[in-house]
Amino acid sequence: MENFGSWSVLTTNFLIVLYLALAGVTFASILHLANGKWRFQVRYFAVSTAALFPLAGVLLLLLLYSGESTFPWLSLADDKDVHLSGWLNYTFLVTRQILGFLVVAAFFCLFIKYQHLTDVSDDPKVHRTFRNIALVIPGVYVLYGTMIAWDFEMTMVVNWHSASYGIYQFVSMFHFFLAFLAIVLIMLHRSGKVNKPYKPFVFNYLAQMMLAFTILWTYFYFTQYLIMWYGRLPEEMDRFHDMMLYDLAPLWWTFLVLKFVVPFLTFAVWTPNRHNPTVIIFVAISILLGTWIERYTWVSGSVSPEFYHIPMTSIFDIVVTLLIAAVGWFSVRKAMTKYGLVRT
């Protein structure tokens, strides 16, 4: 248990990698369903993040293999005084996680395949199949994202429950993806290595979406707290109090500032900032850092305060994060090169 803080870094990085892979395809499907004309300029860049699925799969297997190091409630499995719900059956957890990952990854890759086919074929059957797949993608993201949120964050504290935790997490992670995509597109645009140029107005569109998801995330962030506070549910409020008032308090309030205060004040108060790529990058970095800290706080803060651990204060934290980031960037960059989007 003493090393749970460091191990939480690995879980956090897994969630970041997985949701980047999921959100890229989900974003492309939403733009298609909304008939957004600008989708043709960004959709291949978006789905390039699906190249992270293999890395996410490896991290998932490592976390599942680690058992109690990943899921501290496993130490209570033999305690007769503690009741674990059927959802916390470890065999069931491992099975649903592996099967769910394989099915979702295969289905999302099928979307990418048909997206390409619609560019090279006028066959109505191909376009109809692509539309049908696109219709299902957001629902899959919601259902699978809910399972991930429950298994890797919500149920880390036995018998703790929030009816809105699933949507709170996957909205937050889509927020993260929008910030990631904005940075990638702006940096590639400035590098001059883009084979398929896109218009700078897409930066403004992404800034508007980041603002929208900033507001949406804040709503779900506050909704959980409000329900438990007004409902006078002390056993549910304890988890919030442990993170907000003890050693992880600096992290808790930091991610609130980074994910809400900075984006809202920058984009909502002074609207010309939404057209300024440099300011957009600043806000996007704030969202990226805030989301990483948010995920880590919920994972690491699921144990007793005496075991809290400030991230990036050990060699393990730094090396693991840098290694995963390097492998992830290489994978995405390779996918972009494969699609002919960028020059090496």
VEXROSE-622051 format. One record per residue (C-alpha): residue in three letters; x, y, z. Coordinates in pm, 1 decimal, decimal comma. Layout:
BEGIN
PT res       c1       c2       c3
PT ALA        X        Y        Z
...
This chain:
BEGIN
PT res       c1       c2       c3
PT MET      0,0      0,0      0,0
PT GLU    293,3    233,7     67,5
PT ASN    376,8    228,8   -305,5
PT PHE     19,4    286,6   -421,7
PT GLY     88,7    654,4   -490,5
PT SER    361,5    571,6   -740,8
PT TRP    156,3    291,0   -893,0
PT SER   -128,5    540,7   -934,3
PT VAL     92,6    725,7  -1181,7
PT LEU     85,4    417,9  -1404,8
PT THR   -292,8    390,8  -1375,1
PT THR   -327,9    761,2  -1455,8
PT ASN   -108,6    730,5  -1764,1
PT PHE   -309,9    428,2  -1878,2
PT LEU   -633,4    627,1  -1854,5
PT ILE   -479,7    916,0  -2049,0
PT VAL   -353,4    689,0  -2327,2
PT LEU   -676,3    489,8  -2348,3
PT TYR   -902,6    792,6  -2368,0
PT LEU   -688,4    961,2  -2632,7
PT ALA   -737,1    650,1  -2846,0
PT LEU  -1111,7    645,0  -2775,2
PT ALA  -1182,5   1016,0  -2807,0
PT GLY  -1010,7   1061,8  -3143,7
PT VAL  -1249,5    823,7  -3318,0
PT THR  -1546,4    950,5  -3115,8
PT PHE  -1465,9   1308,0  -3219,2
PT ALA  -1453,0   1210,4  -3588,7
PT SER  -1784,2   1025,3  -3559,6
PT ILE  -1955,8   1321,6  -3389,0
PT LEU  -1836,1   1560,8  -3658,8
PT HIS  -1967,4   1321,6  -3923,5
PT LEU  -2307,2   1287,0  -3755,4
PT ALA  -2330,9   1664,5  -3713,0
PT ASN  -2233,6   1708,1  -4079,1
PT GLY  -1957,1   1944,1  -3977,9
PT LYS  -1786,4   2053,9  -4298,8
PT TRP  -1457,5   2110,6  -4119,1
PT ARG  -1437,8   1739,7  -4037,8
PT PHE  -1265,4   1678,0  -4369,9
PT GLN   -971,9   1890,0  -4253,2
PT VAL   -916,9   1728,4  -3913,7
PT ARG  -1074,0   1383,1  -3902,8
PT TYR   -762,3   1189,0  -4003,7
PT PHE   -553,8   1379,5  -3751,3
PT ALA   -814,6   1294,6  -3487,5
PT VAL   -827,9    920,7  -3558,1
PT SER   -448,7    901,6  -3558,3
PT THR   -472,4    874,8  -3181,1
PT ALA   -624,6    527,2  -3229,2
PT ALA   -264,6    418,0  -3282,9
PT LEU   -243,7    429,1  -2903,1
PT PHE   -466,6    123,8  -2861,2
PT PRO   -171,7   -123,8  -2854,8
PT LEU      4,7     80,7  -2585,9
PT ALA   -317,4    107,6  -2386,9
PT GLY   -363,4   -270,8  -2417,6
PT VAL    -16,9   -340,2  -2278,0
PT LEU    -73,4   -102,4  -1986,4
PT LEU   -413,8   -259,3  -1917,1
PT LEU   -265,1   -609,0  -1895,6
PT LEU     10,1   -484,2  -1664,8
PT LEU   -240,8   -317,7  -1432,6
PT LEU   -467,2   -623,8  -1425,6
PT TYR   -171,5   -853,5  -1360,1
PT SER    -61,7   -634,6  -1068,2
PT GLY   -384,8   -704,7   -882,7
PT GLU   -376,4   -546,2   -537,7
PT SER   -117,0   -288,7   -645,1
PT THR   -376,3   -148,5   -886,7
PT PHE   -696,5   -224,9   -695,1
PT PRO   -642,9   -178,1   -317,9
PT TRP   -988,0   -321,4   -237,1
PT LEU   -852,7   -667,5   -328,6
PT SER   -683,3   -675,5     11,9
PT LEU  -1033,3   -682,8    163,5
PT ALA  -1156,8   -978,4    -41,9
PT ASP  -1097,4  -1224,4    245,9
PT ASP  -1219,2   -990,6    519,1
PT LYS  -1550,2  -1127,3    648,9
PT ASP  -1641,7   -789,8    796,1
PT VAL  -1634,9   -621,0    454,5
PT HIS  -1897,5   -687,5    191,0
PT LEU  -1780,9   -656,8   -170,1
PT SER  -2048,3   -628,0   -436,5
PT GLY  -2065,7   -873,7   -724,9
PT TRP  -1918,7   -602,9   -947,0
PT LEU  -1595,0   -628,7   -747,0
PT ASN  -1538,3   -994,0   -832,6
PT TYR  -1182,9   -984,5   -966,2
PT THR  -1229,1  -1260,6  -1223,3
PT PHE  -1532,2  -1077,2  -1357,2
PT LEU  -1337,0   -749,4  -1359,7
PT VAL  -1045,3   -893,1  -1556,4
PT THR  -1278,9  -1064,8  -1802,9
PT ARG  -1493,3   -759,4  -1874,5
PT GLN  -1191,0   -533,1  -1904,6
PT ILE  -1007,1   -752,2  -2154,5
PT LEU  -1314,5   -839,9  -2361,4
PT GLY  -1441,0   -482,8  -2352,0
PT PHE  -1107,1   -346,0  -2466,5
PT LEU  -1075,4   -592,5  -2755,3
PT VAL  -1430,7   -534,5  -2879,7
PT VAL  -1410,0   -155,5  -2856,1
PT ALA  -1064,6   -135,8  -3017,9
PT ALA  -1176,6   -358,0  -3306,3
PT PHE  -1497,3   -159,1  -3356,6
PT PHE  -1319,6    176,1  -3351,6
PT CYS  -1062,5     49,3  -3601,5
PT LEU  -1352,8    -57,4  -3822,8
PT PHE  -1473,4    304,3  -3816,7
PT ILE  -1129,8    419,1  -3938,1
PT LYS  -1135,2    161,8  -4217,7
PT TYR  -1474,5    275,4  -4346,0
PT GLN  -1382,3    639,5  -4307,1
PT HIS  -1103,0    575,4  -4555,1
PT LEU  -1329,9    375,0  -4785,3
PT THR  -1574,4    666,6  -4810,2
PT ASP  -1289,2    873,7  -4953,4
PT VAL  -1205,9    626,5  -5228,0
PT SER  -1546,9    474,4  -5305,6
PT ASP  -1883,1    614,2  -5415,0
PT ASP  -2062,0    289,9  -5330,1
PT PRO  -2381,0    386,5  -5137,1
PT LYS  -2348,6     67,2  -4931,6
PT VAL  -2004,8    175,5  -4805,9
PT HIS  -2130,6    520,7  -4708,5
PT ARG  -2439,0    376,6  -4539,3
PT THR  -2227,6    129,2  -4341,7
PT PHE  -1994,9    410,4  -4235,9
PT ARG  -2291,0    618,7  -4119,5
PT ASN  -2429,9    328,6  -3917,6
PT ILE  -2094,1    270,3  -3749,7
PT ALA  -2066,9    641,6  -3673,4
PT LEU  -2410,9    630,8  -3511,1
PT VAL  -2297,7    363,9  -3266,0
PT ILE  -1954,9    507,9  -3177,0
PT PRO  -2072,4    774,3  -2925,2
PT GLY  -2285,6    517,0  -2743,4
PT VAL  -1992,2    277,7  -2723,9
PT TYR  -1773,2    557,8  -2587,7
PT VAL  -2030,0    632,0  -2316,6
PT LEU  -2085,3    269,3  -2212,4
PT TYR  -1720,6    166,0  -2221,4
PT GLY  -1610,9    491,2  -2060,3
PT THR  -1856,4    432,4  -1776,9
PT MET  -1709,8     87,8  -1712,0
PT ILE  -1356,6    229,6  -1711,1
PT ALA  -1459,9    509,4  -1473,9
PT TRP  -1619,5    264,7  -1233,7
PT ASP  -1339,2      8,9  -1232,8
PT PHE  -1035,5    236,3  -1220,8
PT GLU  -1167,8    523,1  -1009,0
PT MET  -1514,3    509,0   -854,9
PT THR  -1499,2    161,6   -696,8
PT MET  -1144,9    210,9   -569,8
PT VAL  -1321,3    305,3   -247,6
PT VAL  -1541,0     10,8   -149,8
PT ASN  -1914,1     90,1   -144,0
PT TRP  -1856,6    450,0   -259,2
PT HIS  -2093,8    544,2   -538,9
PT SER  -2178,8    842,6   -752,5
PT ALA  -2461,2    820,9  -1005,0
PT SER  -2288,0   1071,4  -1233,2
PT TYR  -1928,2    955,1  -1197,6
PT GLY  -1913,6    783,1  -1537,3
PT ILE  -2016,2   1090,6  -1733,5
PT TYR  -1801,2   1312,1  -1509,4
PT GLN  -1493,1   1113,2  -1607,2
PT PHE  -1547,1   1062,4  -1979,6
PT VAL  -1649,7   1426,3  -2029,4
PT SER  -1328,1   1526,8  -1854,3
PT MET  -1123,7   1300,8  -2079,5
PT PHE  -1288,9   1431,7  -2396,2
PT HIS  -1195,8   1777,0  -2266,1
PT PHE   -837,6   1649,5  -2247,8
PT PHE   -850,2   1516,7  -2604,1
PT LEU   -970,7   1849,7  -2745,9
PT ALA   -677,7   2024,5  -2578,9
PT PHE   -435,3   1761,8  -2710,0
PT LEU   -568,6   1789,7  -3065,1
PT ALA   -551,6   2169,3  -3057,7
PT ILE   -185,2   2162,8  -2956,5
PT VAL    -97,0   1901,2  -3218,6
PT LEU   -272,5   2085,9  -3502,1
PT ILE   -124,3   2424,0  -3411,5
PT MET    228,5   2287,1  -3373,4
PT LEU    208,7   2092,6  -3699,5
PT HIS     71,7   2399,7  -3876,8
PT ARG    366,4   2603,4  -3753,4
PT SER    618,0   2334,8  -3845,4
PT GLY    525,6   2350,1  -4213,9
PT LYS    539,2   1969,9  -4240,3
PT VAL    169,8   1912,3  -4307,9
PT ASN     97,3   1735,9  -4637,2
PT LYS   -277,9   1799,1  -4615,0
PT PRO   -308,7   2160,0  -4495,5
PT TYR   -606,7   2271,1  -4289,2
PT LYS   -745,8   2619,4  -4241,4
PT PRO   -652,6   2807,0  -3920,6
PT PHE  -1022,7   2855,6  -3840,6
PT VAL  -1022,4   2500,8  -3699,8
PT PHE   -822,7   2636,8  -3404,0
PT ASN  -1111,1   2869,1  -3320,5
PT TYR  -1359,4   2581,8  -3347,3
PT LEU  -1151,7   2371,3  -3109,9
PT ALA  -1121,2   2664,2  -2868,2
PT GLN  -1499,5   2698,5  -2864,5
PT MET  -1538,3   2327,0  -2799,5
PT MET  -1282,3   2344,0  -2519,4
PT LEU  -1484,5   2623,8  -2359,1
PT ALA  -1806,5   2424,4  -2396,5
PT PHE  -1654,3   2116,3  -2234,9
PT THR  -1498,8   2331,2  -1963,0
PT ILE  -1848,6   2439,1  -1863,5
PT LEU  -1991,0   2088,4  -1902,2
PT TRP  -1712,6   1931,7  -1695,1
PT THR  -1758,3   2192,4  -1421,1
PT TYR  -2128,5   2112,5  -1407,5
PT PHE  -2070,1   1741,9  -1349,5
PT TYR  -1782,1   1816,2  -1111,3
PT PHE  -2011,7   2024,6   -891,6
PT THR  -2320,0   1803,8   -936,8
PT GLN  -2158,0   1510,3   -754,7
PT TYR  -2057,5   1724,2   -459,9
PT LEU  -2389,5   1908,9   -447,5
PT ILE  -2602,3   1593,0   -433,6
PT MET  -2395,0   1439,8   -153,5
PT TRP  -2372,3   1765,3     41,8
PT TYR  -2743,1   1847,0     21,4
PT GLY  -2835,2   1483,9     81,0
PT ARG  -2624,1   1482,0    396,8
PT LEU  -2445,8   1161,1    301,6
PT PRO  -2139,5   1160,6    528,6
PT GLU  -2013,3    821,5    410,5
PT GLU  -2002,2    958,6     54,4
PT MET  -1863,8   1299,7    149,9
PT ASP  -1565,9   1141,2    328,3
PT ARG  -1393,6   1069,5     -2,4
PT PHE  -1424,9   1432,0   -109,4
PT HIS  -1305,0   1559,3    228,9
PT ASP   -999,6   1331,3    225,4
PT MET   -887,2   1474,2   -109,6
PT MET   -993,9   1834,2    -52,9
PT LEU   -864,3   1885,3    301,8
PT TYR   -561,3   1659,1    348,9
PT ASP   -225,9   1616,2    177,0
PT LEU   -373,8   1601,3   -174,1
PT ALA   -558,9   1930,5   -125,7
PT PRO   -301,7   2128,2   -330,7
PT LEU   -359,3   1890,9   -621,7
PT TRP   -738,1   1904,4   -586,6
PT TRP   -757,3   2283,8   -600,7
PT THR   -487,2   2302,8   -866,6
PT PHE   -676,4   2089,7  -1116,4
PT LEU   -992,7   2293,0  -1051,4
PT VAL   -805,1   2611,5  -1140,5
PT LEU   -637,9   2456,5  -1444,3
PT LYS   -950,1   2292,7  -1585,6
PT PHE  -1209,5   2560,0  -1505,6
PT VAL  -1073,1   2898,8  -1397,5
PT VAL   -801,2   2933,6  -1662,9
PT PRO  -1003,9   2812,7  -1966,6
PT PHE  -1321,5   2997,1  -1864,5
PT LEU  -1160,9   3331,2  -1790,3
PT THR   -942,0   3313,5  -2100,7
PT PHE  -1203,2   3208,6  -2355,2
PT ALA  -1532,5   3335,0  -2209,9
PT VAL  -1426,6   3674,1  -2077,9
PT TRP  -1209,8   3778,8  -2373,8
PT THR  -1347,1   3613,2  -2688,2
PT PRO  -1065,1   3724,3  -2928,3
PT ASN   -842,8   3478,1  -2741,3
PT ARG  -1028,8   3197,2  -2918,0
PT HIS   -866,8   3312,4  -3242,6
PT ASN   -513,6   3338,0  -3104,8
PT PRO   -316,6   3011,5  -3151,6
PT THR    -60,9   3104,5  -2884,6
PT VAL   -332,4   3165,3  -2624,7
PT ILE   -513,0   2848,2  -2732,4
PT ILE   -194,2   2649,0  -2670,8
PT PHE   -160,5   2808,0  -2326,8
PT VAL   -515,9   2710,0  -2233,0
PT ALA   -476,1   2362,7  -2385,0
PT ILE   -163,6   2296,9  -2177,5
PT SER   -355,3   2409,2  -1868,9
PT ILE   -631,3   2157,9  -1948,2
PT LEU   -380,5   1878,4  -2014,2
PT LEU   -201,8   1930,7  -1683,5
PT GLY   -525,7   1978,0  -1494,6
PT THR   -676,8   1657,6  -1630,3
PT TRP   -367,6   1450,6  -1552,4
PT ILE   -365,3   1584,1  -1195,0
PT GLU   -740,7   1524,9  -1168,4
PT ARG   -712,3   1160,1  -1271,3
PT TYR   -418,3   1103,8  -1038,3
PT THR   -598,9   1268,6   -745,8
PT TRP   -903,9   1044,4   -778,8
PT VAL   -694,5    728,0   -815,3
PT SER   -428,4    797,6   -554,8
PT GLY   -675,0    960,9   -315,9
PT SER   -878,2    641,1   -288,4
PT VAL   -659,8    513,4     -4,8
PT SER   -603,8    638,4    349,1
PT PRO   -448,4    989,5    365,9
PT GLU   -138,7    847,1    532,5
PT PHE    -48,2    681,8    200,9
PT TYR    -91,4    993,0    -14,8
PT HIS    188,0   1064,2   -256,7
PT ILE    256,9   1384,6   -452,7
PT PRO    323,9   1277,5   -815,2
PT MET    657,3   1323,7   -988,5
PT THR    846,9   1313,5   -660,3
PT SER   1016,2    982,3   -739,1
PT ILE   1229,0    844,3  -1021,5
PT PHE    961,3    582,3  -1094,1
PT ASP    696,8    849,8  -1155,4
PT ILE    914,6   1050,0  -1392,3
PT VAL   1065,4    761,8  -1589,1
PT VAL    733,8    579,2  -1638,4
PT THR    553,9    894,9  -1751,0
PT LEU    827,5   1001,6  -1991,9
PT LEU    857,9    652,2  -2137,5
PT ILE    483,5    620,0  -2198,4
PT ALA    470,8    971,9  -2344,5
PT ALA    757,3    892,8  -2582,7
PT VAL    606,9    564,0  -2701,5
PT GLY    267,6    728,8  -2738,6
PT TRP    397,0   1021,1  -2942,4
PT PHE    598,9    788,5  -3167,1
PT SER    284,9    579,6  -3228,8
PT VAL     67,2    879,8  -3315,9
PT ARG    335,7   1036,3  -3532,5
PT LYS    381,2    707,3  -3719,6
PT ALA      5,6    688,5  -3783,0
PT MET      2,1   1044,5  -3918,4
PT THR    289,5    960,2  -4150,4
PT LYS    110,6    642,9  -4263,0
PT TYR   -201,4    843,1  -4349,5
PT GLY     16,8   1085,3  -4546,9
PT LEU    -72,3   1374,5  -4316,5
PT VAL    278,9   1487,7  -4230,3
PT ARG    630,1   1470,3  -4367,8
PT THR    907,3   1316,0  -4162,7
